[in-house]
Amino acid sequence: MCRAWRCPIHKRLEKFGRKVEEAMTPKKLPANLHRDTLAVRVAEDKSQFGENSEALFLTSSFVQPDAATAMRRFAGEEEGYMYSRFTNPTVTSMEKRLAALEGTEACIGTSSGMAAIMLMCMGLLKAGDHVICSQSVFGSTIKLIGSEFGKFGVESSFVSQTDVAEWQVAVKPNTRLLFAETPTNPLTEVCDIRALADIAHAAGALLAVDNCFCSPALSQPTKMGADLIIHSGTKYLDGQGRVIAGAICATKKLIDEKFVPVMRSAGMTLSAFNAWVVLKGMETLSIRMQAQSASALALATWLEAQPGVARVYYPGLKSHPQHALAMQQQSGMGGAVLSFDVKGAGPEATRKNAFHVIDSTEVCSITANLGDTKTTITHPATTSHGRLSEAQRQAAGISQALIRVAVGLEHIDDLKADLEKGLRSLNALA
Ligand SMILES: Cc1ncc(COP(=O)(O)O)c(C=O)c1O
């Protein structure tokens, strides 16, 4: 006998002669909707209250109707929510929406972007397996794959982001995974997803792409052959710098067989609250990405003309070495992150100059995060990539001269004026 609680709304609806089930039956979305529509519409079914904005299920566990149902659910024989370490409707809503935007069958939320990479490695690799990774990926990713998983006997090779031949040469009989991030943080190098997917598949391996910089608004890597997509939901998916979150998007088979069991045992769980914030953030993802990419292009073009700037790294610029590839892979947009080298003689002088430009800003936030509506500015060599050895940093091309700007939604003229203050007074420092 089901011990369903009779809520007052049920009772009132019944009093008015309507069946609750009829009143709250979810409308099924038609097929072939555009991504902008999916971004605001895909979610778990509404609760019996018919909320328009998706509900936040802030609960650790779910009451089971009876012991036998609990047994079947815990054994995986029946669907149903049980315990929020591995099942929560708000997290499911976030996962369904992100999978819809990426065009993948399934998605699994994680507590952070790094937790997504850890879950991927735990689910796919064992001692003796080999990973090929771009040497230009996010610093913590290099540490996690190279050092932390190295401790458990996972071999790794770090290769050029852009030289496809280097990836091919690095393949070994025990290669199980190729990992790339495109564009990279902070130098915005773009890799050829299709070419890397071909190398991975010919070797019987999988290709994972960290799609944090583009987000599905600009690029869907599985359409170009990637098998897994990694997200830091902390970045553009939330888009307002509020929460730490992550996700893996892939086939249902990979998610169900490789990642859900590890999540259930290891618990790198996305909290319901953070999932809800990311879920709502995704509703404005597309328009934010378009606006922020347009501002980034304007700022990058302006920076190229500044006397204190030695070089600008931005895929939307014609001067970017992979400009054509980026336009093809990223819906014709460069994304919202750019970097630039300030001029100076030698590492010490350039670091001083970079710090001066950063410290002269009054609008930009000096912080290592990116993907916020507030423009952020950072010195990668001493922050996000500060834990790398000098050799690793040099291999990644990150010098003391480099400044990264993740462009937000402020007026472009205010951003130019903010950077101009430090750039204009650089000569006075020499
Ligand atoms: C490209 C990229 N991937 C992954 C991460 C890690 O994400 P999180 O901070 O959510 O763990 C970051 C963080 O900056 C990143 O820039």
The ligand as an ORCA input file, in Angstrom:
! r2SCAN-3c Opt
* xyz 0 1
  C      39.501     24.950    -19.395
  C      39.215     24.599    -17.979
  N      38.845     23.344    -17.678
  C      38.573     22.971    -16.416
  C      38.674     23.881    -15.378
  C      38.370     23.412    -13.990
  O      37.107     23.818    -13.614
  P      36.657     23.985    -12.083
  O      37.332     25.205    -11.562
  O      35.172     24.082    -12.160
  O      37.117     22.769    -11.362
  C      39.037     25.196    -15.642
  C      39.134     26.179    -14.549
  O      39.549     27.302    -14.738
  C      39.323     25.565    -16.976
  O      39.688     26.819    -17.311
*
